[in-house]
Amino acid sequence: MQEFEILTLFISFFVFLFCVYMFSKDDFVLMRKNISLDQIFHLIFLVSLASFVGGRVLYAVFTANTSFVNPLILAAFLYYPGFSLAGSILGGGGGLALLCYSWNIEKGRVFDIVSLSFLGSFSFVYLPLFFLGSFLKGSWSIAHIIFLLGSGGLFGVFLRLFLKEKLRDGSVSLGSIGLFSLLASMVVKNEFFILLPIAVILLGLLTRQEEFAKKLYPFFKSRTKQ
């Protein structure tokens, strides 16, 4: 079963790369800001490395496995599998923000593309294959099904918002990963205390960026007068 989980991870990564390519290749916003496809993929591979390191380090912290102090064991995920979802999100997001800043790349649209690509590959490739493995082992639950359906629903909603450009650049990323983290916090119990703050912070930033309070205030004011 360990080989099946590793295969699932590799398939998900290649689907993630394909999604990045499809979202980036003819994107008008990226072309207008002179961000090439080569730059995007240079970013992606470095961000993937940062996400890998973050996921492995936080997994080592959660499991309190002292053998992971050895960098070789930490890197040898084929022989010592295990990742932290919260660590991968933090590592990938932090790495992408740092690279965009150091390379002077407008981060909003890039974050949207990376987040949607992650959510698409995770929801439609990783989770179904992972839950298939869980089903074969007899360890599946209703929470797994809710997580699968919820993640797929989030991808569909935010993909539509992304294509219709209904939100400002960066808002798709804040909303999709924020709600995904909130959903994941209900399933990945041992990472609840990290995933929930991630969700609260990202959704708070989304509310501020889109100025939801200002947009909703006139509506509530008119309802109060009635």
N, C-alpha and C positions, 0 to 999 in steps of 0.2 A: 504493500500500500504506500510505502514511502516513495517508491519510484513513480507511482501514479500522481502523487502530490507535486513532485518536482516537475513532471511533465506538464501538469496543469499550470504551474507557474510560468514555464517557458512559453507555452501556447498563449497565455494571457499577455505576456510581454510583447510577443510578436503582433498580436492583435492591437495592443496599445500603440505600437509604432505605426501600424497601418492606419489607425484612426487619426493619429497626429498628422500623417501625410495627407489624408483625405481632407481634413479640416484646414490644413495650411496651404496646400498647393495653389489654390486660386483665390485665397482670401484677400479681398480688396483692402481691408484695413491694414494687413501686414505689408502689402505692396505699397500702399500710400506712405507707410512709415519706414520704407526701405529695409524691411526685415526679410532676408532671403530664407529659402528652404534649408540651405546649408547651415545657416546660423541656428535655425530652429532645431535641427537634428544634433548639432554640436551641443546645444543646451540640453536636449533630451537625454543624451547619453550621460552627461555629467550629473544631471538631476536624478537620473535612475540610480547612479552610483551613490549619491547622497541619500536617496530614499532607502536603498539597500542597507547602507551603514546604519541609518537611523532605526530601521526595522530590526536589524540584528542586535544593535546595542540595547535598545529598550526591551527586546525579548530576553536578552541575557539578564537585565535588571529584574524583570518580572519573575523569571524562573530561579533567580539567585544561584545560577550555576557558575561556580568559580572557575570551571575549565574554560569559559569564554573569555577570561582575562588574557588568554593566549591569542594574539591576533590571527594566527594561522587557523585556529579552531573557529574563531569568529567568522573568518572568510570562507571556511569549508562547509558551506550550507548544504552541499550534496551529501555529506557524511553526517553532519550535525544540523538537521533541518529545524526551521522554526523562525517565524517573523512576528513582529508586533505591528498591528495595523496602525495604531496611533503613532508609533515611531516612524513608520514609512511616510505617513502624512506630514509629520513634523519635519522629517529629514528632507523629503522632496520639496515641500513648500518653502522651507528655509533656504535650501540650496538654490531653488529657482529665483527667489527674491534677491539673494546675494549675487547671483550670476547676472541677472537683469540689471542690477545696479552697477556692477563693476564693468559690464560690457555696454552700458548706456543704452539699453533696449527698453522701450516702453513695455511695461510688464502686464498691463491690464488684459489685452487681447491674448497674449501668450499664456497667461494663467488660465483664461477661459478655455483655450484649446487643450492645454495639458489636463485640466480638471475633467473636461468632457471625455477626453480619450481614456483617462483612468477609469471614470465611472462606467463608460461603455464596455471596456474590456473586463472590468471587475464584475459588472452586473450580468453580462450575457455570455461570458466565457468562464471566468474563475469561479464565481459562485455556483453556477449549475454543475460544473465538473466537481467542485469541492463537495457539494451536497450529494452528488451521485456517489462519491466515495464514502460519505457519511452514511448514506442509505445502505450501501453494501455492507458497512460495518455495523449497521443497526443503531447508529447514534444520532439520527436526525430528529428534529423536533418541529413543532408548529412555528416557533420563533425563527427557525431557519427559512421556512417558506415565506413568512412575513418579510424578513430581511431581503430575500431574493426579489419578491414582487415590489417591495418598496423602493429598492435600488433601481430596478428597471423603470418604475414609474417616474422617479426623479430624473433619470437620464432622458426619458421622453419629453418631459415638461421643459427641462432646461435646454435640450437640443432645439426645441421649437423657439424658445426665447432667444437663443443664440443666432439661429438662422434668420429670424425676423428682426433681430437687433432691437428688441424691446427694452433692453436694459443697457446701462453704461458699461464700457469695457471694464472687466474685472468683477462685475456683479454676478455674472453667471458662475464664476469660480467661487465667490463667497457664498452664494446661495446653495449651490449644488453640494459642495464639500461640507458646508455648515449643516445642512439637513441630513446629509449622508452620515456625518459624524454623530449627529443626534440619534439617528436610527441605529447605527452600529453600537452606540453606548448601551442600548437596551438588549443587545445580543451578546456582545463581547464583554461579559461581566467583569473580568479581571482588569479591563482597561477603561472602565466606566469613568473613573475619577480623572482621566486625561481626555477622553473623547468628549465628555460633556462640556468641559471648559473650552475646548476647541470649537465646538458647535456654538456656544454662547458668544464667544469673541467674534467668530466669522459672521454670524447672523446680526450681531450688533453693528459690525462694520458695514454690512449690507444695508441695514436700516438707515445708517448715517449717510452712506454714499447715495442712495436712491431718495433720500429725504422723505421717507414714508410718513413720518410724523406730520410734516408740512402738507403732504398730499391728503392725508386723512382728516386733518383738523377741520377744513371747511365742511366736509361731509358730516362729521359729528356735530359741528356747530349748527348746521341747518336742521339736523334731526332733533337737536335739543330745543330749537325754537318752535318746532312743530308740536 
